[in-house]
Amino acid sequence: MRREGVLWVQEYARGVAATPLTEVGTATGSGTTIAFWPDADIFGATEFSFDGLEERFREVAFLNQSLEISLTDLRRPDESRSVRLRFPGGTRDFVDFLDGHAAASTPVDTIAFECEDPPMGGVVEVAFRWCSCPGERVQSFANSRPTVGGTHTVGFRDGMTAAVTAYAREQGLLTPTAPGFGAERIGEGLTAVVSVKLDRPEFEGSTRGVLGNSEVRDCVGQAVRDHLGRWLKEDQDRAAAVIGRIVQGARRD
């Protein structure tokens, strides 16, 4: 640990301090460096996958846009590998990465926003866009941890459905009594990243991969509805491209 010009060192074994915090020299800057040997009794496997670490570190860098992560593999000097991960666009860059080259032929604006919500006790960050790719690609995270679903994703779909249906009714594409569009229809061709950072996250399920904070659903849903609603009203041509495709798909169904 580097702090106030001093370098401090301490060793741990299985979470317990094995040595006292010791001053060993001078240092510039501040920060903490952690070096460890994996314990087979805890980790199971002690051989780490570079590709697996790169994939996870990339997610973390996307979700924390001020963060830079460097990963270097020196286990085999003749085959050393190194990557540097930093994404100033945050979740917007994440959506571009998920789409890859598939959406290059039909570029569409990416809707992205970040806002703090006191009732939720945290921050919501969302980025999404539609393209010509089939299916739906939605990835969700809570405190930078991958989730398989939960109240944040339900809220996201609520907000999408409400905004698209309201705009379609305003434009006369849906009658006042006609049922709204389903989330599956709206999600066709959609790529999205839904991330929340909470003071007190609550997870459900045996793998704790489902976010359970009840207040998150309404907060995320309202934020998505507000931002997507404004985006649709700002440009009729791009709104027509998105809503027209959804309407045509609903008619085919």
N, C-alpha and C positions, 0 to 999 in steps of 0.2 A: 504494500500500500504506500502510495506517495502522497504526502500531505505536509504543507507548510515547510517545504525544503528538506524533509526527513523521509528516509526509506525505512519502512517497518516490515517485518516478516513474522509470520506465525504459521505453524503447521497443525493440521487436523487429521484425525483418523476416525472414519465413520461418524462424522458430525461432532466429535469431541475434540477440544483443543489438546494437542499433544505437546506443545511448547508454549511458553508465554509470549506475548507480543513483544518483539525485540527490535530495538533500533540498530540498523546495520550499516548506515551510511547516509549520504546526502542524495537528494533527488530534485529534479525539476518538474514543474507541473504538478498535477494531482490526478488520482485515479487508482484503480485496483487491478492487479493482474492475478489471475487464478491459474495455477498449474496443478494437474492432478493425474494420478494413475488410477484407472478404473478398477474397482474391486469386483472380482468375478462373482462373489456371493451376493452382491447388490445388483450389478448390471446384467448378470447372466453371460453375455458376450462382451469380451474386452477388445474386440477388433472393430473399430468404427468404420462406417462407410463414408467415404468422401462425398459421394453423390447424395447420400441421405442427409448429411450435415448441410451440404450446399442448398438443397431444396428447402430445408427448415430455416436456415439462416436467411435465405432469400425472402421467405414469407415474413419473417420478423423485420427485415429491412424495408419491405414494402409497407408494412403496417406502422412503421415508426420513421417518418420521412426525414428526420434529422439525424438518424442513426447510420453509421457506416460500419460494416463488418468485413474483416479480412480473414480468409480461411486459407491456410497453407498446410500441405501434407509433405512432411520431411521423412516419412518412414522409409522411403526408398530413394536415396539421393539421386539415382540415375533416372527416376521417374517422378520427380517432384511436381506438384500441382499447386496452383494458387489462384484464388478468385477474390475480387473486391466488390462488395455489394453495397450500393447506395442508390436510392431512388427519390430524388427531390419531389417527384409528382405523387408520391405515396400511393394511395389506392387507385388513383387514375392510371398510374404506370402499371399497377397490378392487373387492371382490366386489359390494358394493351398486351401485357405478357400472356394472359390467359387466351386472348383471341389469336395471338401469333400472327401468321400471315393469312389466316383464313378470311379475315375481314378487310384485308387491304384493298380488295376490288370494290368494296362498297363502304367507303368511310362514312361513319356516323358520329355525330357529336357525343362525347361522353359527359353524362351528368354526374357531377361529383360535388360533395359538400361535407363539411364537418361542423358540428355544433355541440355545445355543452348543454346538458339538460339537468337542472338541479333536482326535479322530481325523480329522475331516473338515478341520480347519484353518479353521473359519469358523462362520457362523451360518446357520441355516435358519429361514425365516419362511413360514408357510403359512396360508391362509384358504380355506374352501370351504363350500358348502351345496348342497342339492338343492332344486329347485323344479319347478313344473309345465311349465316351458319345455322344448321338445323339444331333442334333441341335447346336446352337451357343449361347454362354454366353459372351456378351461384355458389360462391364459397363464403363461409361465415366464420367469424372469430370472436372470442371474448377474452379481453386482456391479452391479445396476441396469441391466444391458444386456439387451435382449430376446433370447430364444433361441427356436429352432424345435424344441427338444428336447434330449435329453441324459440324463446319468445322474441328474440331479435329478428329471426328470419320470418316468423309469422307476422310480425309488425311490418317488415319490409313488404311482404306480399299484400297485406292489408292496404298499405299506403299506395302501392302501385295500382291495385285494383280500383281504389277509390278515385285516384287522380285521373286515370284513363277513362273510367266510366263517366265521371262528371264532365270531362271535356267532350266526350262523344255525345252526351245529351245536349250540351250547350250548342254544339255544332249541328244538331239535328240528325246525327248519325244513329242515335238511339231514341226511341220515343220515351216519354216520361214513364210509361208503364212496362216497357220492355225490360227483361232481366239484364243485369250488368254482365260484363265480360268475366269469365272465370280466370283464376290465376294461371292455370295451365296455358290458356290461349295467350294471355299477355306475356307469359314467360317464353314463348317460342322465339328462338333467336336471341335471347337475352343473355348477356354476360354481366355478372355483378359480383361485387365484393361488399360484404356487410360486416362491419367491425364495430364493436362497442368496448369501451374501457370503463370498468365499473369499480367503485370503491369497495363494494361487497358483492361479488359475483356468487350466484348460487347455481350449482350444477346438479343435474339429475342423471339417472341411469348408472349401470354397472361400470361403465368406462368414464363417467362424468363428462360426457361429450355433448350434453344437451343443456342449454342455458335455461334456467327456470325463473329468473326474476320477473314477477308478474307485471310490474310497472313498465318494464322495458318495451313490451308490445305496443302500448298506446303511444309512448314517446317516439319510438322509431317510426311507427305508422304515420303519425302526424307530421314528422319531419320530412319523410319521403313524399307524402301527399302534397305538402306545401311547396317543396322544391321542384318536384316533377310538374305540378300544376302550373307554376310560374314559367318553367321551361317550355311547356307546350304553348302557352299563350304568347310567348315572346316572338315566335317565328312560325307563322301558319304553314309555310312550305315544309319545314322539317317535322312539324306536328302531323301534317297530313300524311307524310311518308310513314310515320310510326303507326298512327291510328288507322290509316287505310289498310295497312297490312294486317292489323289485328281484326278489323271488321271483315275483310275478305276471308281470313282464316275461319272466323266464327261462322260465316255464311256457308263455307264448305263443310263445316262440322254438322 
